[in-house]
Amino acid sequence: MKSIKLRFIAMGLTILPFVLAGWLFASWLAGSAFAAVERGELIIIDPPQILYKYTDRFGFKVVNAVALNSLDMKAVTLRVPKGHHPKSAAILLRNYVPGLIVDGSGFTKITK
């Protein structure tokens, strides 16, 4: 009886590293393996007022706002919430705010 239990435990311990390695590799391919650790920023040009409703709802934080006086526009920098990649966060905001000009290609590590 003990030998059967030990065999199951040994099989489980043998298979477990491969399952974890596969999960990490699949998460890395999906672009979200360590998204909760590394956070990025989005730059939004001339945001409409409705944007701030969705930034609060989804957990974005306004880091910086700069007036572009020569263009009569405003640039806003948003910190991406934990668990989101900047590109997926940009797509999320574009789905809720039509006509939004947002750049999520510059992935910036934030150490905080």
Secondary structure, DSSP 4 states (H G I P E B T S, - for coil): -HHHHHHHHHHHHHHHHHHHHHHHHHHHHHT-TTTTTS--EEEEES--TTHHHHHHHHT-EEEEEEEEGGGTEEEEEEEPPTT--HHHHHHHHHHHSTT-EEE--S------
